[in-house]
């Protein structure tokens, strides 16, 4: 039995915080706990050998922008250990016994051991969704079929690419799918992206998604929407992908393509198998139920990251938003509270951004359908605004969709698409800040934003779009 050493405090016992999961939430929790109370002993159990690696950075290693995969580490192992975290790598947690306050783990040698804890933080993250595609479970990376979620997956895909494939087909046109389309294109492959719904990037409205699809097409990526992949099979040393499609008129057809590599990235689901052994409750989309202090309801057991549901600040309810930025914040809250703190998670707004070749798409808050479902009376207005004064060279347009409540004028959400030089990711953050403080759309006009002609206008693009939403709302009022 591996029992952490106990150092004397006022009562002669050191608090031991055990963290399951070595990614964003787990490591953030450990670092925060050590910062708040350097006397606590903190152990991090990681199922692989890559603690605190940036999963979001995987496409940029595949593309070659980050040649050495080791540079994807937020912090090195030495950094973490220097900060006071005890790391147990290649160690998988199997069972939690909250009565005895122990966790059964299997180490690199495969032998089961028990770790004791005073406070436990579960940060097991998520696992990739495996859609019902015939052949997906039988074929392996050696055949050229990959799921992409971990560093092991990344190294496996990199090995496949070293064999010199000429083409790749990506199932899924979400954030990772589009980033990987660019990455594989940069490696010289002919890339096809297949998406089941009628558009790429389903988190933005169709009008903005069309701009992203056009950017993919402009760079030679084939975009296939309204198509469900049903089978992947080996054929003549390559891979045959088949499926069926349905257009907007309801007409159906077949889809078939021969390729060298198949990458399936259709989303994730919370990894809760371990947590359930402790008797925790599951709620939204099967994620672990936590309060805003990241407590699970089981005494002295906290959870954070992609395995838990997320408090939505605007809706004042819980949802499932597996985002790296959210995981860091939740982990920080869990770590502080595990040392006796009283910090609340402020909530998420689903703020996201993605670069697709020379274009950036970003969103925050609610779209019409989500807002209407939760009792708002939403209206969305789309504006096309220059990123800086047009008389200064190289001004570029930004397409901005603002969603607000027609009754109260409250800002509900924003979506932006523009060239990578137009500061789309920064501008969406202005909307996110306004949403955080529950501002009205009109109040955006009063923000004291910076101005210089090469970078902006006296009324920034975010404010001009807001003014146009207010004008449209006023025109529609009786």
ZAMARGU-4260 file (C-alpha; in steps of 0.2 Angstrom, whole numbers, plus 5000, padded with zeros to 4 digits):
<rodrens>
0) 5000/5000/5000 | 5007/5017/4995 | 5003/5029/5009 | 5009/5047/5008 | 5020/5053/5022
5) 5012/5064/5035 | 5021/5079/5041 | 5017/5088/5057 | 5005/5103/5057 | 4996/5110/5072
10) 4988/5094/5075 | 5002/5083/5069 | 4994/5078/5053 | 4997/5084/5035 | 4982/5086/5024
15) 4984/5075/5008 | 4975/5080/4992 | 4974/5066/4979 | 4970/5071/4961 | 4964/5059/4948
20) 4969/5066/4931 | 4985/5075/4924 | 4977/5086/4912 | 4970/5104/4913 | 4958/5103/4928
25) 4969/5091/4938 | 4985/5100/4937 | 4977/5117/4939 | 4969/5110/4955 | 4985/5104/4962
30) 4995/5120/4958 | 4981/5130/4966 | 4981/5119/4982 | 4999/5121/4984 | 4999/5140/4981
35) 4985/5142/4994 | 4993/5131/5007 | 5011/5125/5004 | 5009/5113/5018 | 4997/5101/5010
40) 5004/5086/5001 | 4997/5084/4984 | 4998/5068/4973 | 4992/5068/4955 | 4988/5051/4947
45) 4989/5051/4928 | 4984/5037/4917 | 4997/5041/4904 | 5015/5048/4903 | 5010/5066/4898
50) 5005/5077/4912 | 4999/5094/4908 | 5000/5093/4889 | 4990/5105/4878 | 4977/5094/4869
55) 4971/5109/4860 | 4989/5111/4853 | 4988/5094/4844 | 4984/5100/4827 | 4999/5112/4827
60) 5011/5098/4830 | 5003/5088/4816 | 5004/5103/4805 | 5022/5105/4809 | 5020/5123/4817
65) 5026/5115/4833 | 5039/5102/4827 | 5043/5095/4844 | 5028/5087/4853 | 5036/5090/4869
70) 5034/5108/4867 | 5015/5105/4869 | 5018/5103/4888 | 5011/5118/4898 | 5024/5114/4911
75) 5037/5100/4911 | 5037/5086/4924 | 5052/5095/4933 | 5041/5111/4934 | 5027/5101/4942
80) 5037/5092/4954 | 5047/5108/4959 | 5030/5116/4962 | 5027/5102/4975 | 5016/5090/4965
85) 5020/5071/4967 | 5016/5063/4950 | 5011/5045/4948 | 5012/5043/4929 | 5005/5028/4919
90) 4994/5024/4934 | 4976/5021/4932 | 4963/5023/4945 | 4951/5009/4946 | 4940/5012/4962
95) 4936/5025/4975 | 4930/5020/4992 | 4924/5036/5001 | 4921/5026/5017 | 4939/5022/5019
100) 4945/5037/5009 | 4956/5026/4997 | 4958/5025/4979 | 4963/5008/4971 | 4976/5011/4957
105) 4986/5000/4945 | 5003/5006/4942 | 5015/5003/4927 | 5018/4985/4933 | 5000/4981/4934
110) 4999/4978/4952 | 4984/4986/4962 | 4988/4997/4976 | 4978/5009/4988 | 4981/5027/4990
115) 4974/5036/5005 | 4967/5054/5004 | 4959/5067/5015 | 4952/5077/5000 | 4950/5069/4983
120) 4948/5079/4966 | 4942/5069/4951 | 4948/5077/4934 | 4946/5062/4923 | 4941/5073/4908
125) 4932/5066/4893 | 4933/5052/4880 | 4930/5053/4861 | 4913/5048/4855 | 4914/5033/4844
130) 4899/5034/4831 | 4890/5019/4825 | 4902/5016/4810 | 4904/4999/4804 | 4922/4993/4804
135) 4927/5007/4816 | 4930/4995/4831 | 4939/4983/4820 | 4951/4994/4811 | 4966/5002/4820
140) 4979/5016/4818 | 4990/5003/4809 | 4976/5003/4796 | 4976/5022/4795 | 4960/5024/4806
145) 4962/5036/4820 | 4953/5045/4834 | 4961/5060/4841 | 4961/5065/4859 | 4977/5061/4869
150) 4995/5062/4866 | 4996/5044/4862 | 4983/5047/4849 | 4994/5061/4842 | 5010/5051/4841
155) 5001/5037/4833 | 4994/5048/4819 | 5011/5056/4817 | 5018/5039/4814 | 5005/5035/4801
160) 5009/5052/4792 | 5027/5047/4791 | 5022/5033/4780 | 5018/5046/4766 | 4999/5044/4764
165) 4992/5055/4750 | 4974/5058/4756 | 4964/5059/4772 | 4945/5060/4776 | 4939/5068/4792
170) 4923/5063/4800 | 4917/5078/4809 | 4917/5097/4805 | 4918/5104/4823 | 4933/5114/4830
175) 4945/5099/4830 | 4940/5093/4813 | 4943/5110/4805 | 4959/5112/4813 | 4965/5095/4808
180) 4959/5099/4790 | 4971/5113/4789 | 4985/5103/4798 | 4984/5088/4786 | 4983/5100/4771
185) 4999/5108/4777 | 5007/5091/4777 | 5002/5089/4758 | 4987/5078/4760 | 4971/5079/4749
190) 4958/5082/4763 | 4940/5079/4763 | 4929/5084/4778 | 4912/5075/4780 | 4899/5082/4792
195) 4882/5075/4796 | 4873/5091/4799 | 4870/5104/4784 | 4885/5115/4789 | 4902/5115/4796
200) 4905/5122/4813 | 4888/5119/4820 | 4891/5131/4835 | 4888/5146/4824 | 4874/5151/4813
205) 4873/5145/4795 | 4877/5162/4787 | 4893/5163/4796 | 4897/5144/4794 | 4896/5147/4775
210) 4911/5159/4776 | 4921/5145/4785 | 4916/5132/4772 | 4921/5144/4758 | 4938/5146/4766
215) 4941/5127/4767 | 4936/5126/4749 | 4947/5140/4744 | 4962/5130/4750 | 4957/5114/4741
220) 4948/5105/4756 | 4933/5096/4750 | 4918/5099/4761 | 4904/5087/4762 | 4889/5091/4773
225) 4872/5082/4776 | 4881/5066/4775 | 4882/5052/4788 | 4897/5040/4787 | 4891/5022/4790
230) 4906/5011/4786 | 4925/5011/4784 | 4933/4996/4777 | 4950/4990/4770 | 4950/4989/4751
235) 4966/4986/4740 | 4978/4992/4753 | 4968/5008/4756 | 4952/5013/4765 | 4934/5014/4758
240) 4922/5026/4767 | 4904/5024/4763 | 4888/5033/4769 | 4872/5041/4764 | 4867/5059/4762
245) 4851/5069/4763 | 4849/5086/4755 | 4838/5100/4761 | 4824/5094/4750 | 4825/5077/4758
250) 4832/5068/4744 | 4844/5054/4749 | 4859/5048/4740 | 4875/5038/4743 | 4893/5043/4748
255) 4908/5034/4744 | 4927/5038/4744 | 4944/5030/4744 | 4957/5037/4755 | 4973/5033/4765
260) 4969/5040/4782 | 4952/5041/4791 | 4951/5053/4806 | 4935/5052/4817 | 4933/5068/4828
265) 4914/5070/4832 | 4915/5076/4850 | 4917/5069/4867 | 4908/5063/4882 | 4912/5064/4900
270) 4923/5050/4907 | 4913/5046/4923 | 4916/5027/4926 | 4928/5030/4940 | 4918/5043/4949
275) 4903/5032/4949 | 4912/5019/4960 | 4912/5033/4973 | 4893/5035/4971 | 4893/5052/4964
280) 4877/5059/4955 | 4877/5061/4936 | 4867/5075/4928 | 4868/5084/4912 | 4873/5073/4897
285) 4879/5060/4910 | 4892/5072/4917 | 4896/5072/4936 | 4885/5084/4946 | 4894/5097/4955
290) 4889/5113/4964 | 4898/5130/4961 | 4912/5125/4973 | 4915/5109/4963 | 4909/5098/4977
295) 4901/5082/4971 | 4890/5078/4986 | 4901/5064/4992 | 4910/5071/5007 | 4927/5078/5003
300) 4926/5073/4985 | 4927/5087/4972 | 4927/5086/4953 | 4932/5097/4939 | 4935/5098/4920
305) 4927/5089/4905 | 4920/5076/4917 | 4908/5088/4925 | 4893/5098/4920 | 4896/5117/4919
310) 4887/5131/4927 | 4881/5143/4913 | 4882/5161/4919 | 4869/5168/4908 | 4856/5154/4909
315) 4859/5152/4928 | 4858/5133/4926 | 4870/5118/4922 | 4875/5113/4904 | 4889/5102/4897
320) 4903/5113/4889 | 4920/5103/4888 | 4932/5117/4885 | 4950/5118/4890 | 4948/5136/4897
325) 4934/5130/4908 | 4944/5115/4915 | 4958/5127/4921 | 4946/5138/4930 | 4936/5124/4938
330) 4952/5115/4943 | 4958/5131/4951 | 4942/5132/4961 | 4942/5114/4966 | 4960/5115/4972
335) 4957/5131/4982 | 4942/5123/4991 | 4950/5107/4994 | 4962/5117/5005 | 4948/5124/5015
340) 4944/5139/5004 | 4927/5146/4999 | 4928/5150/4981 | 4914/5148/4968 | 4916/5145/4949
345) 4909/5160/4941 | 4902/5151/4926 | 4905/5148/4908 | 4898/5157/4893 | 4904/5144/4880
350) 4917/5157/4873 | 4927/5149/4859 | 4938/5153/4844 | 4945/5143/4830 | 4957/5147/4816
355) 4954/5139/4799 | 4968/5144/4787 | 4967/5163/4786 | 4950/5165/4794 | 4945/5165/4812
360) 4928/5161/4819 | 4922/5164/4837 | 4907/5164/4847 | 4901/5167/4865 | 4884/5166/4874
365) 4868/5160/4866 | 4861/5159/4849 | 4842/5161/4845 | 4837/5143/4847 | 4845/5141/4864
370) 4839/5158/4870 | 4821/5155/4865 | 4822/5138/4874 | 4826/5146/4890 | 4812/5160/4889
375) 4821/5174/4880 | 4813/5183/4866 | 4829/5183/4855 | 4833/5192/4839 | 4850/5191/4829
380) 4856/5205/4818 | 4871/5202/4806 | 4883/5217/4802 | 4898/5217/4791 | 4910/5230/4798
385) 4928/5235/4794 | 4941/5230/4807 | 4949/5248/4806 | 4947/5264/4797 | 4945/5261/4779
390) 4957/5275/4774 | 4971/5265/4782 | 4978/5252/4770 | 4973/5233/4772 | 4956/5236/4781
395) 4946/5219/4781 | 4928/5216/4785 | 4922/5206/4801 | 4905/5198/4800 | 4897/5200/4817
400) 4880/5192/4822 | 4873/5199/4838 | 4859/5191/4848 | 4849/5201/4860 | 4833/5200/4870
405) 4820/5210/4861 | 4810/5214/4877 | 4824/5219/4888 | 4838/5224/4876 | 4850/5212/4886
410) 4865/5205/4876 | 4863/5186/4874 | 4877/5181/4862 | 4889/5186/4848 | 4897/5177/4833
415) 4911/5184/4823 | 4920/5178/4807 | 4935/5188/4800 | 4952/5187/4793 | 4965/5181/4806
420) 4972/5199/4806 | 4956/5207/4812 | 4957/5202/4830 | 4942/5192/4830 | 4947/5182/4846
425) 4950/5198/4855 | 4934/5206/4849 | 4923/5191/4855 | 4931/5193/4872 | 4923/5211/4873
430) 4906/5203/4870 | 4911/5189/4883 | 4915/5202/4896 | 4899/5211/4893 | 4889/5195/4895
435) 4898/5191/4911 | 4891/5207/4918 | 4874/5205/4910 | 4875/5221/4900 | 4862/5227/4887
440) 4867/5228/4869 | 4865/5247/4869 | 4878/5248/4884 | 4892/5241/4873 | 4892/5259/4865
445) 4897/5266/4881 | 4913/5255/4883 | 4929/5265/4883 | 4938/5255/4869 | 4955/5260/4862
450) 4956/5269/4845 | 4970/5271/4832 | 4966/5271/4813 | 4978/5256/4809 | 4969/5245/4822
455) 4951/5252/4825 | 4939/5265/4823 | 4931/5278/4835 | 4917/5266/4836 | 4925/5249/4837
460) 4918/5235/4826 | 4910/5227/4841 | 4901/5244/4845 | 4895/5247/4827 | 4887/5230/4826
465) 4879/5233/4843 | 4872/5250/4837 | 4865/5241/4821 | 4856/5228/4832 | 4848/5242/4843
470) 4843/5251/4827 | 4835/5235/4820 | 4826/5232/4837 | 4820/5250/4838 | 4813/5249/4820
475) 4804/5233/4825 | 4796/5240/4840 | 4777/5244/4839
</rodrens>
